Amino acid sequence: MTPEFVNKWRIFPRLLLAAFVYLWAESTMWFMSIPEPNTAQGVFISAVWGALALFANFYFSTGGKDA
């Protein structure tokens, strides 16, 4: 596997995005399963959603460039 191949297909950013989406989904399901969530849990899940938006923005804004 050459560095050009890794850059062209963006393997590592895609793996990181997939892992983050999995963790985002798991934390969202955890939060929705809590009968009465408190403020700290709400702030935590809001931070996770915000981090997903930032990570996705970074991923999409860095794509489409020739390697």
N, C-alpha and C positions, 0 to 999 in steps of 0.2 A: 504494500500500500504506500503510494508516494504522497509527499506533502501536498502536491497539487490536487490529488484526488480528495484528500481530507478537506482541503480548502474549498474545492468546487462543490462538494456534496454537503459541506457544513455538518459533518458527523457529530462533533462534540456539542455544538449548540443545540442540535436536534435532540441528542440524548439528554442534555440538561433540561430542555424544555419539556420533554416527555416525563422525566422524573418529577419536575416541579408540578406539572399538571396532575400527575398521580397523587402527589402529596396534597395539592389543593383540593382535589376531589375527596380524598379521605378526611381531611380536616373539615370540609363542608358537611359531609355526612355525619361526622362526629358532632358538630355543632347542632345540626338539625335533630339529632337524637336526644339532646339534653332537654328534659321536661321544662325546666325553668332556668335558662342561662342567666348568669350574672353579668355585670358590666365588664369585668376583666375578660371573660370569655368572648363577649361581643367585640371588644377592642381587638382581641387576638385574631378573630376571624376577619375583621375588617382589614387588619394589617396584612393578612395572607392574601386577601382579594386585591389589595393595592399592590402588593409585591408581584402578583401574577400580571397585573396590568403593566407595571414597569418592565418586567422581564420580557413580556410579549412585545412591547413597544421597542425595546432594545433589539430583540431578535429580528423583528420585521424591518427596522430601519437600517440594519447592517446587511441585509440580504440584497441579492441582485447585482452584485459587483463581480466583475471577472477576476478570477484568481490569478 
